[in-house]
Amino acid sequence: METATDKNELITRLRAEILSLQGMRVASHHKQMGTGLGPIQDAFPQGAFPVGAMHEFISTDQGQSAATSGFMAALAGFLMKQDGICLWVGMQRTVFPPALSFFGLAPERVIFIDVKKERDLLWMIEEGLRCQALSAVVGQVQEIGLTASRRLQLACEQSRVTGLLHRINPRSMNPVAAVCRWQISPLPTEGQNELPGVGHPRWNVQLLKIRNGQPGSWQVEWQNQNLKSIITQDSQDKGELLQVG
Amino acid sequence: MARYVSIWFPHLTTDRLVLKRPELAGTPFVLAAPSRGRVVVKAASAQARGCGIMEGMVVADARAVLPSLEVIEDDAELAEKLLNALAKWTLRYTPLAGIDLDDGLILDATGCTHLWGGEMAYLKDIVARLKGSGYDARAAMADTIATAWAVCRYGKSERIVAPGAQLDALQALPPMALRLEQITIEKMYKLGFYQIKSFVYIAPSVLRRRFGQALLDRLGQALGHVHEAFEPIQPPEPFTERLPCLEPIRTAPGIEIAMQKLLEMLCSRLAKEGQGVRKAVLKCYRIDGEMQQVEIGTSFASCSAGHLFKLFELKIPTIEPALGIELFVLEAPIVEPLGEQQDQLFNLGAANKWVEIAELLDRLVARAGPDISHRYLPAQHYWPERCTIEAATLKEQPQTPWRIDRPRPVHLLPEPQRVEVSAPVPDYPPMLFRYQGEVHKIKRADGPERIEQEWWIQEGLHRDYYTVEDEAGARFWIFRLGHYQDDNKPEWFIHGYFA
């Protein structure tokens, strides 16, 4: 029996090593992310959100784009905790800073970089990712190739800064060197206690790719600065319908 | 101890004309301008002078001497313009250069000559280059401006007056060398004072009685008892470093090395004085006389050579070395005291974290221009376009908390866009709206939230905002502009997307 537990320990340790070789080092204590992700947490290898890596988000229309911004703001809020600073780089900024505070991200801790020339965009994202003092870098791009994304991923691995790359309306879903690919779509909300009106933001969070993890899809609601799973049959049906349509 | 150089261009305007119109070289010509009803020669070329045509002659007389003489109209401001350009060119020899109307320059060469290998080499280099470019020039160096001026124009052979030897140098010169008024000079000639040595030993009180205080002042300036000021064309920067190059630099690595050397010199000096750079300018003087300049700014006072070099490194591609750069000058026009200032910012544990971010922003700004980085603070306005204010510095913290009691969209359109709606009853949210050719049927809605124009800022109609959700679950922020009235239907706009 003793050998069996030894073996198990050995395997766990080796798994952790392999993960770190693949660019998903286990977060050091002070950079570990909070547990605000709720049900999604289990999908990640070893149950820990991969920090210090690139996350790719894909959105195809305005609604998805807004939902993705909300979700990214929530993630950045978790990553920054109380004292972090986040860089938000993009060409055409539509993000409304005051709204970020709804998602637990203090707007004054976000530095927006409005890039004017496309050739500067990736350079600036990379430069941000190389800066260890930042907690997260959000980059809004349209197209990005594999080579460029690999540069960004390597910068992340070196500096342990988390990169959130938002691809808005990409022409093709070409593979990029990110550890996760997410797609966030809005879901119809439900008023509390059967009341009319718009409820808390609801999203269908799809984790399309995750290195060494378990891809999946979740219906979640943003409530009291936390993600909560919603399990009502009604919303699940709607979510599936959405995916089909 | 100060050392001054006086440069004299005996034929400034005619030299310039020959340079501009090479066909004039070797021909007799004069520059002339009307004066008191006659046309008078202002400057004559070498050939014209050879035939006895002098400055101040009437052109008609000059024509009588030499019928083939070409007369060209004189530009009265040309000399000053030329001298200004030449003074700028001489900035490579010293940071302090001034013009001396009508035909000379003054350089403060204190502490500069060793870079050229001594005073003689310094002067020779200046004169050789000026002659090489087509200007006849003479130069002299002395402890005082007045002596340099005198020796330059009236000296026989020796061009460099040794420190403290002004009196010896002046002895044999005529009184004109002291820049005296015409009337004083005439008086002196009448009395037989043909050389300075014949009156310089006379008691000052006697000289003053005869010739006035002006003569004593001029003598004092020449001998160094009275200070003489001159106006440099460019005020000196207190923090400046210079790097002359033996060989012209033409490559990017060469420029990098020069930058690093200059920055190390500047930063070690700044660090000693507890100052940091906010703005720095690198000037590259090329051998063809042009000057290339790059500028960087920092968001906080920095005396870290590594950081400043990174900012300059981004600008290297914009420097055109052409045939080569022979002198680099690094100036720091804006410096600020380094302080313990930034520790409080963002409540960061470590101050160096802040410095890292500020350095990152400097790099981004250096690459793409100053208006790319923004940080926002809450402003006390309900009107959505006015509810944020840009933070002036990285240090600034919000005075009031961000409001989250009202729904606000995560994406706000830069301009509200028109939508077509079907609304059942006034003040009810619409049943559907059409935006960009797509019909959104509204399932759920909240509102209205009325936001009034702030009349003291801007006139206009109020907006009634609704939060609406369509069948697919997308959430929008739409508003109606103004009231429903009998005759007109109000316009509807979409202003944002909720997450």
HADDOCK unambig.tbl for C-alpha pairs under 7 A between the chains (distance, minus, plus):
assign (segid A and resid 63 and name CA) (segid B and resid 474 and name CA) 5.24 0.50 0.50
assign (segid A and resid 63 and name CA) (segid B and resid 497 and name CA) 6.75 0.50 0.50
assign (segid A and resid 66 and name CA) (segid B and resid 410 and name CA) 6.32 0.50 0.50
assign (segid A and resid 66 and name CA) (segid B and resid 411 and name CA) 5.93 0.50 0.50
assign (segid A and resid 66 and name CA) (segid B and resid 497 and name CA) 6.02 0.50 0.50
assign (segid A and resid 66 and name CA) (segid B and resid 498 and name CA) 6.14 0.50 0.50
assign (segid A and resid 66 and name CA) (segid B and resid 499 and name CA) 4.77 0.50 0.50
assign (segid A and resid 67 and name CA) (segid B and resid 499 and name CA) 3.89 0.50 0.50
assign (segid A and resid 69 and name CA) (segid B and resid 499 and name CA) 6.95 0.50 0.50
assign (segid A and resid 70 and name CA) (segid B and resid 410 and name CA) 6.53 0.50 0.50
assign (segid A and resid 70 and name CA) (segid B and resid 499 and name CA) 5.14 0.50 0.50
assign (segid A and resid 83 and name CA) (segid B and resid 346 and name CA) 6.58 0.50 0.50
assign (segid A and resid 83 and name CA) (segid B and resid 347 and name CA) 6.49 0.50 0.50
assign (segid A and resid 83 and name CA) (segid B and resid 348 and name CA) 6.07 0.50 0.50
assign (segid A and resid 94 and name CA) (segid B and resid 411 and name CA) 5.05 0.50 0.50
assign (segid A and resid 94 and name CA) (segid B and resid 412 and name CA) 5.39 0.50 0.50
assign (segid A and resid 94 and name CA) (segid B and resid 413 and name CA) 6.00 0.50 0.50
assign (segid A and resid 94 and name CA) (segid B and resid 414 and name CA) 6.98 0.50 0.50
assign (segid A and resid 95 and name CA) (segid B and resid 410 and name CA) 5.68 0.50 0.50
assign (segid A and resid 95 and name CA) (segid B and resid 411 and name CA) 4.49 0.50 0.50
assign (segid A and resid 95 and name CA) (segid B and resid 412 and name CA) 6.13 0.50 0.50
assign (segid A and resid 96 and name CA) (segid B and resid 409 and name CA) 6.93 0.50 0.50
assign (segid A and resid 96 and name CA) (segid B and resid 410 and name CA) 5.37 0.50 0.50
assign (segid A and resid 96 and name CA) (segid B and resid 411 and name CA) 5.38 0.50 0.50
assign (segid A and resid 96 and name CA) (segid B and resid 412 and name CA) 5.41 0.50 0.50
assign (segid A and resid 98 and name CA) (segid B and resid 402 and name CA) 6.59 0.50 0.50
assign (segid A and resid 99 and name CA) (segid B and resid 408 and name CA) 5.43 0.50 0.50
assign (segid A and resid 99 and name CA) (segid B and resid 409 and name CA) 6.01 0.50 0.50
assign (segid A and resid 99 and name CA) (segid B and resid 410 and name CA) 5.09 0.50 0.50
assign (segid A and resid 100 and name CA) (segid B and resid 410 and name CA) 6.66 0.50 0.50
assign (segid A and resid 102 and name CA) (segid B and resid 404 and name CA) 6.34 0.50 0.50
assign (segid A and resid 107 and name CA) (segid B and resid 376 and name CA) 6.87 0.50 0.50
assign (segid A and resid 108 and name CA) (segid B and resid 375 and name CA) 6.27 0.50 0.50
assign (segid A and resid 108 and name CA) (segid B and resid 376 and name CA) 5.61 0.50 0.50
assign (segid A and resid 108 and name CA) (segid B and resid 377 and name CA) 5.77 0.50 0.50
assign (segid A and resid 110 and name CA) (segid B and resid 375 and name CA) 6.52 0.50 0.50
assign (segid A and resid 111 and name CA) (segid B and resid 373 and name CA) 6.74 0.50 0.50
assign (segid A and resid 111 and name CA) (segid B and resid 374 and name CA) 5.86 0.50 0.50
assign (segid A and resid 111 and name CA) (segid B and resid 375 and name CA) 5.00 0.50 0.50
assign (segid A and resid 112 and name CA) (segid B and resid 373 and name CA) 5.67 0.50 0.50
assign (segid A and resid 112 and name CA) (segid B and resid 374 and name CA) 5.04 0.50 0.50
assign (segid A and resid 112 and name CA) (segid B and resid 375 and name CA) 6.10 0.50 0.50
assign (segid A and resid 113 and name CA) (segid B and resid 372 and name CA) 5.33 0.50 0.50
assign (segid A and resid 113 and name CA) (segid B and resid 373 and name CA) 4.57 0.50 0.50
assign (segid A and resid 113 and name CA) (segid B and resid 374 and name CA) 6.37 0.50 0.50
assign (segid A and resid 114 and name CA) (segid B and resid 372 and name CA) 4.91 0.50 0.50
assign (segid A and resid 114 and name CA) (segid B and resid 373 and name CA) 6.43 0.50 0.50
assign (segid A and resid 115 and name CA) (segid B and resid 372 and name CA) 6.16 0.50 0.50
assign (segid A and resid 124 and name CA) (segid B and resid 364 and name CA) 6.61 0.50 0.50
assign (segid A and resid 131 and name CA) (segid B and resid 360 and name CA) 7.00 0.50 0.50
assign (segid A and resid 133 and name CA) (segid B and resid 353 and name CA) 5.07 0.50 0.50
assign (segid A and resid 133 and name CA) (segid B and resid 356 and name CA) 6.28 0.50 0.50
assign (segid A and resid 133 and name CA) (segid B and resid 357 and name CA) 6.34 0.50 0.50
assign (segid A and resid 186 and name CA) (segid B and resid 473 and name CA) 5.47 0.50 0.50
assign (segid A and resid 186 and name CA) (segid B and resid 474 and name CA) 5.64 0.50 0.50
assign (segid A and resid 187 and name CA) (segid B and resid 472 and name CA) 6.80 0.50 0.50
assign (segid A and resid 187 and name CA) (segid B and resid 473 and name CA) 4.48 0.50 0.50
assign (segid A and resid 187 and name CA) (segid B and resid 474 and name CA) 7.00 0.50 0.50
assign (segid A and resid 188 and name CA) (segid B and resid 472 and name CA) 6.45 0.50 0.50
assign (segid A and resid 188 and name CA) (segid B and resid 473 and name CA) 3.79 0.50 0.50
assign (segid A and resid 189 and name CA) (segid B and resid 473 and name CA) 6.94 0.50 0.50
assign (segid A and resid 197 and name CA) (segid B and resid 444 and name CA) 5.29 0.50 0.50
assign (segid A and resid 197 and name CA) (segid B and resid 445 and name CA) 4.97 0.50 0.50
assign (segid A and resid 197 and name CA) (segid B and resid 446 and name CA) 5.06 0.50 0.50
assign (segid A and resid 198 and name CA) (segid B and resid 444 and name CA) 5.69 0.50 0.50
assign (segid A and resid 198 and name CA) (segid B and resid 445 and name CA) 5.75 0.50 0.50
assign (segid A and resid 198 and name CA) (segid B and resid 446 and name CA) 6.08 0.50 0.50
assign (segid A and resid 198 and name CA) (segid B and resid 469 and name CA) 6.95 0.50 0.50
assign (segid A and resid 201 and name CA) (segid B and resid 499 and name CA) 6.42 0.50 0.50
